[in-house]
Amino acid sequence: MKPRPVIAGNWKMNMNPQEVREFFRSFRPDFPPGPNPELLLFPPFVSLAAALEARPWEPQVEVGVQNIFWEDSGAFTGEVSAPLARASGATHVLIGHSERRHVFGEENEDVVRKVGAALKAGLVPVVCVGETLAERRADRLREVILGQLDAFLPALSGDTDAAFLLAYEPVWAIGTGETATPEDASQAHGMLRSRLREKLGDARADATPILYGGSVKPDNAAELLRAPDVNGVLVGGASLDPASFLAIARAALPLT
């Protein structure tokens, strides 16, 4: 069964609590009756409570965190654990985002630990994979994204029902204005889906949403969402504007 489309927004280091409240005063999806896309937003930690309080309930907007540390507690100044994030109301967590990998130096081993911590705490991990421009030009797309996927899949092996999402985000298309074509996205997503089938079986692989992330905007969302094996989008800058994010969400309506 094809998974329900997911429209996710990563606010990164933007949106203070007051700005979050103002966002949700404008963001009131008026979807028609029937199945609608899942809406998911990732505010910064300081604005998590404001987002949970201000979000609309019909349709419900799920709220996640942008990062976690893999230990449950301890002397880790500045970090937030998965249990703390879950107790604060988060349902999802971004893991392995390209900025965490390339700005903060996180490795596949860090991603594995964080996926395990998220699942243990009851958070749904949204795990990001993607290649740099140099890797793409060197024809290493398959090697890179499947290597990143294979690294964390063993963390799921002990829980056959654990929910997770994948996000393919070509590093060269994030915040650059460059966007992978629907064919580019479909090619990468197809590779990921095939590997999921090999490792997890057809039913679970086909039910796992794979999102595309990288300069998604209202004018390209519909085309991307209609590409084979693309089950949603992870939106960056365009998710900061309620009208733009709503337009992207509406682009998924005919798919439901």
C-alpha positions in Angstrom: 0.0 0.0 0.0 1.3 3.4 -0.9 2.0 5.5 2.2 0.1 8.6 3.0 1.9 11.7 1.7 3.9 13.6 4.3 4.5 17.3 4.0 7.3 18.2 6.5 8.9 21.6 7.3 12.3 22.1 8.9 12.5 25.6 10.4 16.2 25.1 11.3 17.5 28.0 13.4 14.6 30.2 12.8 11.2 31.1 14.3 11.1 32.3 17.9 8.0 31.4 20.0 6.1 34.6 19.1 6.9 34.0 15.4 5.6 30.5 15.7 2.3 31.7 17.2 2.0 34.2 14.3 2.7 31.4 11.8 -0.2 29.3 13.1 -2.6 32.2 13.2 -2.2 32.2 9.4 -1.7 28.5 8.8 -5.2 27.0 9.0 -5.4 24.3 6.3 -8.9 24.1 4.8 -8.6 20.7 3.3 -11.7 19.0 1.9 -13.2 16.0 3.7 -11.4 12.7 3.1 -7.8 11.5 3.4 -5.3 14.4 3.6 -1.5 14.5 3.7 0.2 14.2 7.0 1.6 17.6 8.2 4.8 17.7 10.2 6.9 20.6 11.4 10.3 20.8 13.1 10.7 24.0 15.1 13.9 24.8 17.1 13.9 23.5 20.6 13.1 26.8 22.2 9.9 27.1 20.2 8.6 23.5 20.6 6.1 24.4 23.3 4.8 27.3 21.4 4.3 25.1 18.3 2.5 22.4 20.3 0.1 25.0 21.9 -0.6 27.0 18.7 -0.9 24.3 16.1 -4.3 23.5 14.6 -6.0 20.2 15.5 -8.1 19.8 12.4 -6.1 18.7 10.5 -3.6 17.9 13.2 0.0 19.1 12.7 2.6 16.8 14.2 5.6 18.5 15.8 9.1 17.1 16.0 12.6 18.1 17.1 15.6 18.8 14.8 18.1 16.7 16.7 18.7 14.6 19.8 21.7 13.1 21.7 21.9 9.3 22.1 22.3 9.2 25.8 19.1 9.3 28.0 20.6 11.7 30.5 23.8 12.9 32.0 26.5 15.6 31.9 26.1 16.6 28.3 25.7 20.4 28.4 23.7 21.8 25.6 22.2 18.5 24.4 18.7 17.2 24.5 17.9 13.5 24.9 15.2 11.5 23.1 13.2 10.9 26.4 13.3 14.7 27.1 12.1 15.5 23.6 9.3 12.9 23.8 8.2 14.1 27.3 8.0 17.6 25.9 5.5 16.6 23.3 7.6 15.8 20.2 6.5 12.8 18.1 9.3 12.8 15.5 13.0 13.7 15.2 15.2 14.6 12.3 18.4 12.5 12.2 21.3 12.7 9.9 20.3 16.0 8.2 23.1 17.1 5.8 23.8 20.1 8.0 24.4 17.9 11.0 26.7 15.7 8.9 28.6 18.4 7.0 28.6 21.4 9.4 28.8 19.5 12.7 30.8 16.5 11.5 28.3 13.8 12.4 29.1 10.3 11.0 27.0 7.3 10.2 27.9 5.9 13.7 26.2 8.9 15.3 23.1 8.4 13.1 22.9 4.8 14.2 23.0 5.7 17.9 20.4 8.4 17.5 18.0 6.2 15.6 18.3 3.6 18.4 17.7 6.3 21.1 14.7 7.7 19.2 13.0 4.3 18.8 13.6 3.4 22.4 12.0 6.7 23.5 9.0 6.3 21.2 10.0 9.0 18.7 9.6 8.4 15.0 13.0 9.0 13.3 13.1 10.9 10.0 16.5 9.8 8.7 18.1 11.9 6.0 20.5 10.6 3.4 22.1 12.4 0.4 25.1 13.0 -1.7 27.3 16.1 -2.2 27.8 17.6 -5.7 31.3 16.1 -5.8 30.0 12.7 -5.0 27.3 13.0 -7.6 29.7 14.1 -10.3 31.9 11.1 -9.4 28.9 8.8 -10.1 28.8 7.8 -6.4 25.0 8.5 -5.8 24.2 4.8 -5.2 27.2 4.1 -3.1 26.7 7.1 -0.9 23.0 7.0 -0.2 22.8 3.2 0.2 25.8 3.3 2.5 24.1 5.8 4.7 20.9 3.7 4.7 22.7 0.4 5.4 24.5 2.0 8.3 21.4 2.5 10.4 19.1 -0.3 9.2 20.5 -2.7 11.8 19.1 -0.4 14.5 15.6 -1.4 13.2 16.2 -5.1 13.1 15.1 -5.8 16.7 11.8 -4.0 16.2 9.8 -5.2 13.2 7.1 -2.7 13.8 9.2 0.4 14.4 8.0 3.3 12.3 10.5 5.5 10.5 10.7 7.8 7.5 13.5 8.4 5.0 14.3 11.7 3.5 16.5 12.0 0.4 18.2 15.4 0.3 20.8 15.9 -2.3 23.3 18.2 -0.5 23.9 20.3 -3.6 20.2 21.2 -3.7 19.7 22.4 -0.1 19.4 26.1 0.3 21.0 26.7 -3.1 18.0 27.3 -5.3 19.0 24.2 -7.3 16.5 21.4 -7.3 16.8 17.8 -8.3 14.5 17.0 -11.2 11.6 14.7 -10.5 13.5 12.1 -12.5 16.6 12.6 -10.2 14.5 12.3 -7.1 12.7 9.2 -8.4 16.0 7.5 -9.4 17.4 8.0 -5.9 14.1 7.0 -4.1 13.9 3.9 -6.3 17.3 2.8 -5.1 16.4 3.4 -1.5 13.0 1.6 -1.9 14.7 -1.4 -3.5 17.2 -1.7 -0.6 14.4 -1.4 1.9 12.7 -4.3 0.2 15.9 -6.4 0.3 16.5 -5.7 4.0 13.0 -5.3 5.5 10.6 -7.1 3.1 8.1 -5.7 0.5 5.3 -4.8 2.9 7.3 -2.7 5.3 9.4 -1.1 2.5 6.3 -0.1 0.5 4.7 1.4 3.6 7.8 3.5 4.5 7.4 7.1 3.3 10.5 8.5 1.4 10.5 12.3 1.3 12.4 14.5 -1.1 14.2 17.5 0.4 16.1 20.3 -1.4 14.8 23.7 -2.5 11.1 22.6 -2.5 8.8 25.4 -3.3 5.1 25.9 -4.2 5.9 26.0 -7.9 7.8 22.6 -8.0 6.1 20.7 -5.3 3.3 19.1 -7.4 5.7 17.8 -10.0 8.0 16.3 -7.3 5.2 14.8 -5.4 4.0 13.0 -8.5 7.3 11.4 -9.3 7.4 7.6 -8.7 8.5 6.6 -5.2 8.3 10.1 -3.8 5.9 10.1 -0.9 6.3 13.6 0.4 8.7 16.5 0.8 10.9 17.9 3.5 10.7 21.7 3.0 13.3 24.2 4.3 13.0 27.9 3.6 9.5 27.8 2.0 8.1 26.2 5.3 8.8 29.5 7.1 6.0 31.2 5.2 2.5 29.9 6.1 1.1 30.6 2.6 4.0 28.9 0.9 3.8 25.9 3.2 0.1 25.6 2.7 0.4 25.7 -1.0 2.9 22.9 -0.9 0.6 20.9 1.3 -2.3 21.4 -1.1 -0.2 20.1 -3.9 -0.4 16.7 -2.3 -4.2 16.6 -2.1 -4.9 14.9 -5.4 -2.5 12.2 -4.4 -4.5 11.1 -1.4 
